[in-house]
């Protein structure tokens, strides 16, 4: 009985490793937020987030979220000058997420309350 349990655990582990979720396979979702401030604080909640400055008048967010197993609590909101990005997996989770944020050229951007460069690279 113990041997069978070990083999089952091993097989489940192999299946999970072989079939990992990847944000690269996700269908991108976009949302635009009206923004007239001069400083934007992006709270990324441990999700890789790429930041870009471009000629635009609002803030655009692209979410790439791929869920294979478990459930996910995903949200994006802009309140005052804080953009809160969230994607948390629950249960026997197999999911992956990444955000891209596009801001107007004249906006100073903070990442989790700290100054950052708009290089497009996730931190």
C-alpha positions as CSV (number, residue, x, y, z in Angstrom):
1,X,0.0,0.0,0.0
2,X,2.8,2.4,0.8
3,X,4.6,1.7,-2.5
4,X,1.4,2.4,-4.4
5,X,1.0,5.8,-2.6
6,X,4.6,6.7,-3.5
7,X,4.0,5.9,-7.1
8,X,0.8,7.9,-7.2
9,X,2.6,10.9,-5.6
10,X,5.4,10.5,-8.1
11,X,3.0,10.4,-11.1
12,X,1.0,13.4,-9.9
13,X,4.3,15.3,-9.5
14,X,5.4,14.4,-13.1
15,X,2.0,15.5,-14.5
16,X,2.2,18.8,-12.7
17,X,5.7,19.5,-13.8
18,X,5.0,18.6,-17.4
19,X,1.9,20.7,-17.7
20,X,2.8,24.0,-15.9
21,X,0.7,27.0,-16.6
22,X,2.5,29.8,-18.5
23,X,1.4,33.4,-18.9
24,X,2.8,33.1,-22.5
25,X,-0.2,30.9,-23.3
26,X,-2.8,33.3,-21.8
27,X,-5.2,35.3,-23.9
28,X,-4.3,39.0,-22.9
29,X,-7.0,41.1,-21.3
30,X,-6.8,44.9,-21.4
31,X,-8.3,47.6,-19.2
32,X,-7.9,51.3,-19.4
33,X,-8.1,53.7,-16.5
34,X,-8.7,57.4,-16.6
35,X,-5.8,59.1,-14.9
36,X,-5.0,62.8,-14.4
37,X,-2.4,62.6,-11.7
38,X,1.3,63.2,-11.9
39,X,2.5,60.2,-9.8
40,X,1.2,56.6,-10.1
41,X,2.0,54.0,-7.5
42,X,1.9,50.5,-9.0
43,X,1.3,47.8,-6.3
44,X,2.2,44.6,-8.1
45,X,1.6,42.1,-5.2
46,X,4.5,39.9,-6.2
47,X,3.3,39.5,-9.8
48,X,5.9,40.3,-12.5
49,X,4.9,43.7,-13.9
50,X,6.5,45.4,-16.9
51,X,6.2,49.2,-16.9
52,X,6.2,51.4,-20.1
53,X,5.9,55.1,-20.8
54,X,4.3,56.1,-24.0
55,X,2.3,58.9,-25.7
56,X,-1.2,58.4,-24.1
57,X,-3.7,60.2,-21.9
58,X,-4.7,57.3,-19.6
59,X,-3.3,54.2,-17.9
60,X,-3.6,50.9,-19.8
61,X,-3.1,47.6,-18.2
62,X,-2.6,44.3,-20.0
63,X,-3.1,41.1,-17.9
64,X,-1.9,37.8,-19.0
65,X,-3.3,35.1,-16.7
66,X,-3.2,31.4,-17.4
67,X,-4.9,29.0,-15.0
68,X,-4.7,25.2,-15.5
69,X,-5.7,24.0,-11.9
70,X,-7.1,25.5,-8.8
71,X,-8.9,28.9,-8.6
72,X,-7.6,32.4,-8.9
73,X,-8.5,35.7,-7.3
74,X,-7.6,38.3,-9.9
75,X,-8.3,42.1,-9.8
76,X,-7.0,45.4,-11.1
77,X,-8.1,48.7,-9.8
78,X,-7.0,52.3,-9.8
79,X,-8.0,54.3,-6.8
80,X,-6.7,57.9,-6.4
81,X,-3.0,57.5,-7.5
82,X,-2.6,53.8,-6.7
83,X,-2.9,51.0,-9.3
84,X,-3.4,47.7,-7.5
85,X,-2.7,44.5,-9.5
86,X,-3.6,41.2,-8.0
87,X,-3.6,37.5,-9.2
88,X,-3.5,35.0,-6.4
89,X,-3.9,31.2,-7.0
90,X,-5.7,28.9,-4.5
91,X,-6.1,25.2,-4.0
92,X,-4.0,22.7,-6.0
93,X,-3.0,25.7,-8.1
94,X,-1.2,25.7,-11.4
95,X,-1.4,29.2,-12.7
96,X,0.9,32.0,-14.0
97,X,0.4,35.7,-14.4
98,X,2.1,38.8,-15.7
99,X,1.0,42.5,-16.1
100,X,2.1,45.2,-18.5
101,X,1.3,48.8,-17.5
102,X,1.4,51.7,-20.0
103,X,1.5,55.2,-18.5
104,X,1.6,58.7,-20.0
105,X,5.1,60.1,-20.6
106,X,4.9,62.9,-18.0
107,X,3.8,60.6,-15.1
108,X,6.3,59.6,-12.3
109,X,5.8,55.9,-11.5
110,X,6.5,54.2,-8.2
111,X,6.7,50.4,-7.9
112,X,5.3,49.3,-4.5
113,X,6.0,52.9,-3.2
114,X,9.5,53.1,-4.4
115,X,10.9,55.1,-7.4
116,X,11.4,53.0,-10.5
117,X,12.5,53.3,-14.1
118,X,10.0,52.7,-16.9
119,X,12.2,50.2,-18.7
120,X,9.5,47.6,-19.5
121,X,11.3,45.0,-17.3
122,X,9.5,43.3,-14.5
123,X,10.9,43.6,-11.0
